[in-house]
């Protein structure tokens, strides 16, 4: 049994961790941005990394916060904007190493929005 646990631990360390999680409505990023004018996001976060427009005329802005090193992770914050108002906010994260599980993702985005982690 001890050998099985050692093998499992080694496999996790060698392969890293990768998981995508969509944050709930109680995430401070969602609470801070939802319902606000798009100019607030532009002032606090700058220009988005990606910008698209849907057929219905809504704009979709995506901000990417990527951390490298031992705590490697990636965070994407996607804003759905209509009539210059942020209607929906989705936060997805991906941990790329075992050590990233102990660090919080979206650090730069949270810092830019004035959210304490």
C-alpha positions in Angstrom: 0.0 0.0 0.0 2.9 2.3 0.8 4.4 1.6 -2.6 1.2 2.4 -4.4 1.0 5.8 -2.6 4.6 6.5 -3.6 3.9 5.6 -7.2 0.8 7.8 -7.3 2.6 10.7 -5.7 5.5 10.4 -8.2 3.1 10.3 -11.1 1.3 13.4 -10.0 4.6 15.3 -9.5 5.9 14.3 -12.9 2.7 15.0 -14.9 1.8 18.2 -13.1 -1.8 19.3 -12.5 -4.1 20.7 -15.0 -7.7 21.7 -14.2 -10.1 24.3 -15.5 -12.5 25.8 -13.0 -15.2 28.3 -13.7 -15.5 30.5 -10.6 -18.9 31.0 -9.0 -20.8 34.3 -8.7 -19.3 34.9 -5.3 -15.8 35.4 -6.8 -14.7 39.0 -6.0 -13.6 39.5 -9.7 -17.2 38.7 -10.8 -18.7 40.9 -8.1 -16.4 43.8 -8.9 -16.9 43.8 -12.7 -20.5 42.6 -13.3 -22.9 45.5 -14.1 -20.1 48.0 -14.4 -19.3 50.2 -17.4 -16.7 48.6 -19.8 -14.6 51.7 -19.2 -13.9 50.5 -15.7 -12.4 47.3 -16.9 -10.3 49.2 -19.5 -9.1 51.7 -16.8 -8.2 49.0 -14.2 -7.0 46.2 -16.5 -6.0 47.9 -19.7 -6.7 46.6 -23.1 -7.9 43.0 -23.3 -5.6 40.3 -24.6 -8.4 39.1 -27.0 -11.4 41.0 -28.3 -14.3 39.5 -30.3 -17.8 40.4 -31.3 -20.8 38.1 -31.3 -23.5 37.9 -34.0 -25.9 39.5 -31.6 -23.6 42.6 -31.3 -22.1 41.9 -27.8 -18.4 42.3 -27.3 -16.3 39.6 -25.6 -13.1 40.7 -23.9 -10.6 38.2 -22.5 -7.9 39.1 -20.0 -5.1 36.5 -19.5 -3.0 36.4 -16.3 -0.2 33.8 -16.7 2.2 32.9 -13.9 5.4 31.0 -14.7 7.8 29.1 -12.6 7.2 26.6 -9.7 3.6 27.9 -9.2 2.7 28.0 -12.8 -0.9 28.7 -13.5 -3.1 30.6 -16.0 -6.2 32.6 -15.4 -8.6 33.9 -18.0 -11.3 36.5 -17.2 -13.9 36.8 -20.0 -16.3 39.8 -20.1 -19.5 39.9 -22.1 -20.3 43.5 -22.9 -23.4 45.0 -24.4 -24.2 48.7 -24.6 -20.9 49.5 -22.8 -22.1 47.5 -19.7 -20.4 44.3 -18.5 -23.3 41.8 -18.5 -21.4 38.6 -17.6 -18.0 37.7 -16.2 -16.5 34.2 -16.4 -13.2 33.3 -14.6 -11.4 30.1 -15.6 -8.1 28.9 -14.1 -5.7 26.2 -15.0 -3.0 25.0 -12.6 0.1 23.8 -14.5 2.1 22.4 -11.6 1.5 20.8 -8.2 2.9 23.9 -6.5 0.4 26.1 -8.2 -2.3 24.6 -6.0 -1.0 26.5 -3.0 -0.8 29.9 -4.8 -3.8 31.8 -5.9 -4.5 32.4 -9.5 -5.4 35.7 -11.1 -3.0 37.6 -8.9 -2.3 40.4 -11.4 -6.0 40.8 -12.3 -7.0 40.9 -8.6 -4.2 43.4 -7.8 -5.3 45.6 -10.7 -8.9 45.6 -9.5 -7.8 46.3 -5.9 -9.0 43.0 -4.6 -7.1 41.6 -1.6 -6.3 37.9 -2.1 
